[in-house]
Structure formats: structure tokens, C-alpha cells
Amino acid sequence: MMKTAKISTVIGLVVLIVVIVNILAHIYSFRLDLTENREYTLSKATRNILKNLDKPVTITAYFSKDLPPHIINISTGLKDLLVEYSNRSKGMVVYRFINPNEKEELEQEAVKNGIQPVMINVREKDQVKQQKAYLGAVVSMGEEKEVIPFFQPGAAMEYALSSAIKKLSVVNKPAIALIQGHGEPATNEIIQAYNELTVLYSIEPYTINDTAEIPSRFKTVAIIRPKDTIPAKDLEKLDKYLAHGGNIFLAFDRVEGDFSVPMGRPVSYGLEEWLQRKGITVSESFIIDTKCGFVSLQQQQGNFIMTTQIQFPYLPIISKFANSPVTKGLESVSMQFASPISFAGDSTKKFTPLAFSSEKSGTIRAPLYFDVQRRWTESDFQASNLVVAGILEGKLAGNTDSKMIIISDGDFAVNGTQRNVQLPEDNISLLVNSIDWLSDETGLIDLRTKEVTSRPLKEIPDARRAFLKWFNFLSPVIIIIVYGFLRWQMNRNKRIKRMEVSYE
């Protein structure tokens, strides 16, 4: 009887513990984030945004069901993220999931709210078929709303959600001056970057004039691809802006190519001596790189014109970046001609390189003739890690610290007047990250390129791959053996105890 009572007591305690744990888990939720980059932990920037909400935010996620595993992971990740948002905001963020595929009315609602379906491949009974799926969300606050039309696998969901909430909740956006008057592109010519920047900033076209100083309310002054000479009086205004602690983003050309001639030549827009006084030299040379873009070559073949794509080393693809918030997460930036940047300033200034050419690159002094059929050899690429972008900070003008980001290609983020031209996403991220780093105090820059990183086994070093393989294979076996040994030892001790005279 005593033994039965003990068993009943143990079972009762176990049941009680399970009930208590479930109640606590319902009230309090937590999880351990063991990922290398803390992909599943809300950033300080997001926590600050949620903390300062004064109006409730509703997030309506339009997600289809019965999707392939790698797509379902997006939905699962988003649900986990929204639970965190709700908890951190103390209920100011509410969310709901809708499956538009269930009813035609829900599909119409999703499309009306800006969520367009995408076609994905689904394998079913050894056959691949296409299925219509919805993978977007609408973030709303009062009568205002922001649409996230599509969540890509591995994309930075936290940035998309937090920036949407920030855009809805911010009252006074920081102002960014987009310098005009020297042939710089208007906002419609940098439309991709403009759309990204307007999430957090008020972008104002600004022409420097003779009578007024550049207003200090501008967090950053952006000078992008000037085509006319910037006069000395305008440069003096920029120096006065820097002297009051202002920041400048500068992307300009030192060389340019003309395929109609075809020639490459040096260009000067009045910035060279101004930068040299700050210790920066941008050479009037073309960077050539084995890692490069392509140009189309048309050749007459009988009665036909054949078009072939050939590599053109004058269009470097930059894939080596410094460990900086400006370049974190970038994979490759395509440039339309670039020049090497060097620094020889004094101790009052600091230059930090941000982006580099590949290990097999070189320079050719302008002017030059473009020979698209040239046979390049390894001897043409004797240089490596040539700097194409960098941060200059310190006492750049006067006695107040200020910052500049300099990029030696003015066109890398310019769409031009043709609206259908789409630039690589990393090109836009480099420009927007630069403005963020110079201007933003929220820390959202760290989220733009935060994503769940895929690490295929083939990219893991051999020793670690072998360890993981054997660990995964042997650990279940070892656990079973250890468990079996412990059970055997416990049963053995019970048998010995029963054989004792004093055992009852």
C-alpha cells in the first residue's frame, strides 16, 4: 500500500508540475536564440520603436497554406516575430493571419490591399506544378497603412516590419538635402534609392545659393554624380556645413566612358583639389577587374547580326567589403567605371576603406581606347584590393568633427530617366546604408541586411563538417546507450535492495 501511495504521489506531483509549467508558458514566453547573428532576437532599434508607440498597430499577414517547406518557414518565422512584437509593445501591436486561397472574397481583399499573388513550384506525386500563393502583409495605424507585398525566403523581415511601423509612427522625419544645380540626377532618376530613403527621411532637392548657408537641419547632404563643375563658392558652403558638424555623402566620377566613340577619358568637376585638402585623392584611372560585368558585342555573320555577351573588365563587380554597418550583408555591387581612392591626410582625420576590388585587378590611366575584343592576360591584373569607397571622419573643416562617405562611381545608384531600369539591390543598399550611417540615430541600418543566412555543408571547413556529420550520427546512439546503462544500474540497485533482510 505504501508503495502504491508513493507512486500516486509522484504521478500527482508530475501532473501538477506539467500544469504549472503550461500556465507559466501561456503567461510568459521566451526562447533561446543560438544563431550566430542573433537572427531571431529583436534589435535595440525595434525595441525602441515599439516602446515609443502611442497608437495601436495592426499587422495583417496574407499567407497561403499547404506550401513547400522552405516557404512555410517564412510563415513560421513571421509568426514567431509577430509574437515578439506583440509582447515587446505590451499589446500595442496586434496581428492576424489570413489565407486568401480559402475564399474569393479574401483574395480580392488581399489584392485590394496591395498583396499580389506569386506563382511557386510545388512538387506533388513526382510532378512539379505551379501554385498561386500570397506571402505579404499590411501594416496599418489608424487610416494610414504600409504594404509589404512579398517576403522573400531569408529576407530581413524585421527590417521590413520595423521600417513600416517607423514610417507610420514617425512625426518629423529627418531632412536629407539632395544637391542640385550641377547636373545631378533628380529624385525621379534615383527612384529606387528615393523610395527606400523616404521610409525614414524627408528628401529635399536643394540648390546651393550665394546668400544663405546650407541649413543645419539637414542631417546629411548628398551629392550624387555631378555633371557640371561645382564652383569654389559652393564648396565653401559645403565646408561651412561640415564645420558645424554636418555630414556629406559624395558619389562622383573621376573617369567616364563613351561607347559611341569608344573612348574613356578623365573628368573634373571641381572636387579634386577640395578633396585633396582633406587628404583624399581619387585617381583619374580606370579600375579593371577580372570580376566584372558584361557588354553586348554585335557582329555580322553572313546576313545575320549576332549579339554576344563578353566580359568587360572596366565594369568591376565589387564583392569585398569591410566589416562596417555601411556594408554589412552586401554581396556584390556593380559599378559603371570606378577609380582608386587613396588617403594621405594628417592625424586630425581618419579614413576607413569600405569596398575593394578583387584580388585580380588593376588600373589603366585615362584617356584610353575601349577594345572590347582585347585578349586580357593575368599580367594585366597585377593589383588587388583597390579602394573604391570609404569613410572620412574627423576635423574635415574647422574644429568640429564631421563625416563623409566617398564613392568613386557616381552612377552606381542612378536609374536614369528610363523607369524600367532596375539596379541590383545591393547597389541601392550601399547608398541607403551610407545615408543611414551618416544620418539615422535609430539603428535600423543594422536590420536592413539582417537575414537568416543559409550555410550549405559544402561551404563549411572539412574538419567541422566531419565533426558535425559524426556528431549527428553518434549522439543519438550514445544517448540511448547512456540511458540504457542508467536504467540497468537503477534496476540492479533495486534488486540488491530487495535482497536485503531489512527490505520491506
C-alpha positions in Angstrom: 0.0 0.0 0.0 2.8 2.4 0.9 4.5 1.7 -2.4 1.2 2.4 -4.3 0.8 5.6 -2.3 4.3 6.8 -3.2 3.7 6.1 -6.9 0.4 8.1 -6.8 2.2 10.9 -5.0 4.9 11.1 -7.7 2.4 11.0 -10.5 0.4 13.7 -8.9 3.5 15.9 -8.5 4.4 15.3 -12.1 1.0 16.3 -13.3 1.0 19.4 -11.1 4.4 20.5 -12.4 3.2 20.0 -16.0 0.1 22.1 -15.3 2.1 24.8 -13.6 4.7 24.9 -16.5 1.9 25.1 -19.1 0.2 28.0 -17.2 3.5 29.9 -16.9 4.3 29.2 -20.6 0.9 30.7 -21.5 1.6 33.8 -19.5 5.3 34.2 -20.1 7.0 33.2 -23.3 10.8 33.1 -24.0 13.1 31.3 -26.4 16.8 30.8 -26.8 18.4 32.3 -29.9 21.6 30.3 -30.6 22.1 31.6 -34.1 25.4 33.3 -34.9 24.0 36.7 -35.8 21.0 36.6 -33.4 18.6 36.4 -36.3 15.6 35.7 -34.0 16.3 38.4 -31.4 14.6 41.8 -31.7 17.2 44.5 -32.1 17.5 47.6 -29.9 16.2 49.7 -32.8 13.0 47.7 -33.0 12.5 47.6 -29.2 12.8 51.4 -29.1 10.3 51.8 -32.0 7.8 49.6 -30.2 8.4 51.2 -26.8 7.5 54.7 -28.3 4.3 53.7 -30.0 1.4 55.9 -29.0 -1.2 54.4 -31.3 -2.0 50.7 -31.8 -0.6 49.0 -34.9 -2.4 46.2 -36.8 -0.4 43.8 -38.9 -2.5 41.7 -41.3 -0.4 38.9 -42.9 -1.8 37.3 -46.1 -0.2 33.9 -46.2 -1.3 30.9 -48.1 -1.2 27.4 -46.5 0.0 24.0 -47.8 3.2 25.4 -49.3 6.6 23.8 -49.7 8.7 23.6 -46.5 11.1 26.4 -47.4 8.1 28.7 -48.0 6.3 27.5 -44.8 9.4 28.6 -42.9 8.7 32.2 -43.8 5.2 32.0 -42.3 6.6 30.3 -39.2 9.3 32.8 -38.8 6.9 35.7 -39.3 4.5 34.3 -36.6 7.4 34.0 -34.1 8.5 37.5 -34.9 5.0 39.0 -34.5 4.6 37.3 -31.1 7.8 39.1 -30.1 6.5 42.4 -31.5 3.2 42.0 -29.6 4.9 41.1 -26.3 7.5 43.9 -26.5 4.9 46.5 -27.4 2.7 45.4 -24.5 -0.2 44.8 -26.8 0.2 47.9 -29.0 1.0 45.6 -31.9 -1.8 43.2 -32.9 -1.7 40.7 -35.8 -3.8 38.2 -37.7 -3.1 35.7 -40.4 -5.4 35.3 -43.4 -5.3 32.6 -46.0 -6.6 34.2 -49.2 -6.8 30.9 -51.0 -9.8 29.9 -48.8 -12.3 32.3 -50.3 -12.5 34.5 -53.4 -13.5 37.4 -51.1 -10.3 37.1 -49.2 -8.3 37.0 -52.4 -10.0 40.2 -53.5 -9.2 41.8 -50.2 -5.5 40.9 -50.4 -5.2 42.3 -53.9 -7.1 45.4 -53.0 -4.6 46.0 -50.1 -1.6 45.6 -52.5 -0.7 42.0 -51.9 -0.3 40.3 -55.3 -0.1 36.5 -55.7 3.1 34.9 -56.8 3.5 31.6 -58.6 5.6 29.0 -56.9 6.7 25.5 -57.9 5.1 22.7 -55.8 6.2 19.0 -56.1 3.3 16.6 -55.9 3.4 12.9 -56.6 6.7 13.2 -58.5 5.3 16.1 -60.6 6.0 19.8 -60.4 3.1 22.1 -60.7 2.7 25.9 -60.2 0.6 27.1 -57.3 -0.7 30.6 -56.6 0.5 31.9 -53.2 0.2 35.0 -51.1 3.2 36.0 -49.0 2.7 39.6 -47.9 1.5 41.8 -45.1 -0.2 45.1 -44.5 0.9 47.3 -41.6 -1.7 49.8 -40.6 -2.0 52.6 -38.0 -5.3 54.4 -37.9 -6.2 55.3 -41.5 -2.6 55.0 -42.7 -1.0 51.8 -44.0 2.2 50.4 -45.4 2.3 47.4 -47.7 4.9 44.6 -47.6 3.9 42.9 -50.9 6.2 39.9 -50.7 8.5 38.2 -48.1 11.4 36.5 -49.8 13.0 33.4 -48.3 15.8 34.5 -45.9 14.9 38.2 -46.3 15.2 40.7 -43.5 11.7 40.5 -42.1 12.4 42.5 -39.0 13.7 45.5 -41.1 10.6 45.3 -43.3 8.2 45.3 -40.4 10.1 47.8 -38.2 10.7 50.3 -41.0 7.0 50.1 -41.9 6.0 50.8 -38.3 8.6 53.6 -38.1 7.3 55.2 -41.3 3.7 55.2 -39.9 4.6 56.4 -36.4 7.3 59.0 -37.1 6.1 62.6 -36.8 9.0 64.6 -38.0 11.3 62.8 -40.4 14.9 63.9 -40.5 15.7 66.0 -43.6 18.3 65.0 -46.2 19.5 67.5 -48.9 19.8 66.2 -52.4 22.1 68.7 -54.0 21.0 70.1 -57.4 22.3 72.6 -59.8 25.5 70.9 -61.2 23.8 68.2 -63.4 23.0 65.9 -60.5 20.1 63.5 -61.0 16.6 64.5 -59.8 14.6 62.3 -57.5 12.9 60.5 -60.4 16.3 59.4 -61.7 17.3 57.7 -58.5 13.8 56.3 -57.9 14.8 53.0 -56.2 17.0 54.8 -53.7 14.5 57.6 -53.2 11.7 55.1 -52.4 13.9 53.4 -49.8 15.1 56.6 -48.3 11.6 58.2 -47.9 10.8 55.4 -45.4 12.8 57.3 -42.7 13.7 60.7 -44.2 12.3 63.7 -45.9 14.4 64.0 -49.2 14.6 67.6 -50.3 16.2 68.8 -53.6 18.4 71.7 -52.6 20.3 74.2 -54.7 23.2 76.0 -53.0 22.9 79.7 -53.3 25.1 82.7 -52.7 23.2 84.3 -49.8 22.3 81.5 -47.5 24.2 78.9 -45.6 23.3 75.2 -46.0 20.7 74.7 -43.2 21.9 72.7 -40.2 18.5 71.0 -40.1 19.8 68.7 -42.9 21.2 65.6 -41.3 23.2 64.8 -44.4 23.9 66.5 -47.7 24.0 64.0 -50.6 26.0 64.9 -53.8 25.4 62.2 -56.5 27.0 62.2 -59.9 27.5 65.9 -60.7 28.0 66.5 -64.4 29.0 70.2 -64.3 31.8 71.9 -62.4 31.0 72.7 -58.8 32.2 76.3 -58.2 34.5 77.3 -55.4 31.8 79.3 -53.7 29.6 76.2 -53.4 32.5 74.2 -52.0 33.0 76.9 -49.4 29.3 76.5 -48.4 29.9 72.7 -48.0 33.0 73.4 -45.8 30.9 75.7 -43.6 28.3 72.9 -43.3 31.0 70.5 -42.3 32.4 73.0 -39.8 29.1 72.9 -38.0 29.2 69.1 -37.7 27.3 68.3 -40.9 27.7 65.0 -42.9 28.2 64.6 -46.6 27.6 61.6 -48.9 29.6 62.0 -52.2 29.5 59.7 -55.2 31.2 61.2 -58.2 33.1 60.2 -61.3 36.8 60.8 -62.0 36.6 59.0 -65.3 33.8 58.3 -67.7 33.3 56.0 -70.8 31.7 56.8 -74.1 30.8 53.7 -76.1 29.8 55.6 -79.2 33.5 56.6 -79.8 34.5 54.2 -77.9 36.8 56.1 -75.5 37.4 56.5 -71.8 38.5 59.9 -70.5 39.2 61.7 -67.3 36.7 64.2 -66.0 36.9 67.0 -63.5 34.1 68.7 -61.6 36.0 70.9 -59.2 36.1 68.4 -56.4 39.6 67.1 -56.8 41.5 69.9 -55.0 38.8 70.2 -52.4 39.2 66.6 -51.5 43.0 66.7 -51.6 42.9 69.4 -48.9 41.2 66.8 -46.8 43.8 64.1 -47.7 41.7 62.2 -50.3 42.9 61.6 -53.8 40.7 59.9 -56.4 43.0 58.9 -59.4 42.0 59.7 -63.0 42.4 56.0 -63.8 40.0 53.2 -64.7 39.9 50.2 -62.3 39.9 46.9 -64.3 38.9 43.7 -62.6 38.6 40.0 -63.6 35.3 40.0 -61.7 33.3 42.3 -63.9 30.1 42.9 -65.8 29.3 42.2 -69.5 28.7 44.3 -72.6 26.9 43.3 -75.8 29.0 42.9 -78.9 27.3 42.8 -82.3 29.0 41.0 -85.2 27.9 40.4 -88.8 27.7 36.8 -89.7 26.6 36.5 -93.3 23.1 38.0 -93.5 22.6 37.9 -89.7 23.8 40.1 -86.9 24.9 38.0 -83.9 24.9 39.5 -80.4 27.2 38.1 -77.8 27.9 39.0 -74.2 31.5 39.4 -73.3 33.2 40.3 -70.1 34.3 44.0 -69.8 36.9 44.5 -67.0 36.1 48.2 -66.9 32.8 47.4 -65.2 34.0 46.0 -61.9 31.7 43.9 -59.6 32.7 44.7 -56.1 32.2 41.8 -53.7 34.8 42.5 -51.0 33.7 44.8 -48.2 34.9 46.0 -44.8 33.2 44.9 -41.6 31.1 48.0 -41.2 27.4 48.8 -40.7 27.5 50.6 -44.1 28.5 47.4 -46.0 27.3 44.7 -43.6 25.4 42.0 -45.5 26.3 43.3 -49.0 27.3 40.6 -51.5 28.1 42.5 -54.7 27.8 46.0 -56.1 28.0 46.6 -59.9 29.9 49.7 -60.9 29.8 51.5 -64.2 33.5 52.6 -64.1 35.4 53.3 -60.9 38.7 54.8 -59.8 41.1 54.0 -56.9 40.8 56.2 -53.8 43.8 56.9 -51.5 44.3 58.8 -48.3 47.3 60.9 -47.2 45.8 63.1 -44.6 47.0 64.3 -41.2 46.2 62.9 -37.7 43.1 65.1 -37.3 41.3 62.8 -39.9 40.6 59.1 -40.2 40.0 57.2 -43.4 38.3 53.8 -43.3 38.1 51.8 -46.6 34.7 50.3 -47.2 34.8 48.5 -50.5 37.6 46.9 -52.6 38.3 45.5 -56.0 39.1 41.7 -56.2 42.5 40.0 -55.8 43.0 40.2 -59.5 42.5 43.8 -60.6 44.5 46.7 -61.9 44.4 50.3 -63.2 44.7 51.9 -66.6 45.3 55.6 -66.8 42.8 57.7 -68.8 42.4 58.6 -71.6 42.2 55.2 -73.3 40.5 53.4 -76.2 38.0 50.6 -75.4 38.9 47.5 -77.2 36.0 45.1 -76.4 37.8 42.3 -78.3 41.0 42.6 -76.4 42.5 39.4 -75.1 43.2 40.0 -71.4 46.0 38.2 -69.6 47.0 37.8 -65.9 49.7 40.3 -66.4 47.0 43.0 -66.9 45.7 42.4 -63.3 48.7 42.9 -61.1 46.9 44.9 -58.3 44.4 43.8 -55.6 42.1 45.3 -53.1 41.9 48.8 -54.7 39.7 51.0 -52.6 36.5 52.3 -54.3 34.6 53.6 -51.3 35.5 54.8 -47.8 34.6 56.9 -44.7 36.4 60.1 -43.9 35.8 61.5 -40.5 37.4 64.0 -38.1 38.1 67.7 -38.4 37.3 68.0 -42.1 36.6 71.7 -42.0 37.1 73.8 -38.9 37.4 72.4 -35.4 34.2 70.3 -35.2 34.1 66.6 -36.1 32.1 65.6 -39.2 31.8 62.7 -41.5 31.9 61.9 -45.2 31.4 58.8 -47.3 33.1 58.9 -50.7 32.4 56.5 -53.6 34.4 56.8 -56.8 31.5 55.9 -59.1 28.7 58.5 -59.4 26.3 56.2 -61.4 26.2 53.1 -59.3 22.7 54.0 -57.8 21.3 56.1 -60.7 18.4 54.6 -62.6 18.2 57.4 -65.1 15.1 58.7 -66.8 14.0 55.2 -68.0 11.6 53.9 -65.4 12.0 50.3 -66.3 15.7 50.2 -65.4 16.2 48.2 -62.2 19.5 48.3 -60.4 20.9 45.5 -58.3 19.5 45.6 -54.8 23.0 45.8 -53.2 23.7 49.0 -55.2 20.7 50.6 -53.6 21.6 49.2 -50.2 25.1 50.7 -50.4 23.7 54.2 -51.0 20.8 53.9 -48.4 23.1 52.3 -45.8 25.5 55.2 -46.3 22.8 57.8 -45.7 21.6 55.7 -42.7 25.0 55.6 -41.1 25.5 59.3 -41.6 22.0 60.4 -40.5 20.0 57.8 -38.7 20.0 57.6 -34.9 17.5 54.7 -34.6 19.9 51.9 -35.5 17.6 50.5 -38.3 20.7 50.3 -40.5 21.7 47.1 -38.7 18.4 45.5 -39.8 18.5 46.2 -43.5 20.8 43.3 -44.3 19.9 41.1 -41.3 18.6 37.8 -42.6 18.6 34.1 -41.9 21.8 33.0 -43.5 21.9 29.7 -45.4 25.2 27.8 -44.8 25.4 24.8 -47.0 27.6 22.0 -45.7 29.9 22.3 -48.8 30.9 25.8 -47.5 31.8 24.6 -44.0 35.5 23.6 -43.5 36.2 19.9 -43.8 37.2 19.3 -40.2 34.0 21.0 -38.9 31.9 19.2 -41.5 33.3 15.8 -40.4 32.7 16.7 -36.8 29.1 17.6 -37.4 28.5 14.5 -39.5 29.8 12.1 -36.8 28.2 14.1 -34.0 24.8 13.8 -35.7 25.3 10.1 -36.3 26.7 9.1 -33.0 24.9 11.3 -30.5 21.5 9.5 -30.6 23.3 6.2 -30.2 25.4 7.4 -27.3 22.3 8.9 -25.6 20.4 5.6 -25.9 23.4 3.6 -24.5 23.8 6.0 -21.6 20.0 5.9 -20.9 20.1 2.1 -21.1 23.1 1.9 -18.7 21.4 4.2 -16.2 18.2 2.1 -16.3 20.2 -1.1 -15.9 22.1 0.4 -12.9 18.8 1.6 -11.3 17.2 -1.8 -11.7 20.3 -3.6 -10.4 20.3 -1.3 -7.3 16.6 -2.2 -6.8 17.3 -5.9 -7.0 20.1 -5.7 -4.5 18.0 -3.6 -2.1 15.1 -6.2 -2.3 17.6 -9.0 -1.3 18.5 -7.2 1.9 16.9 -8.6 5.0 15.7 -5.2 6.2 13.8 -4.5 2.9 10.1 -4.0 3.4 
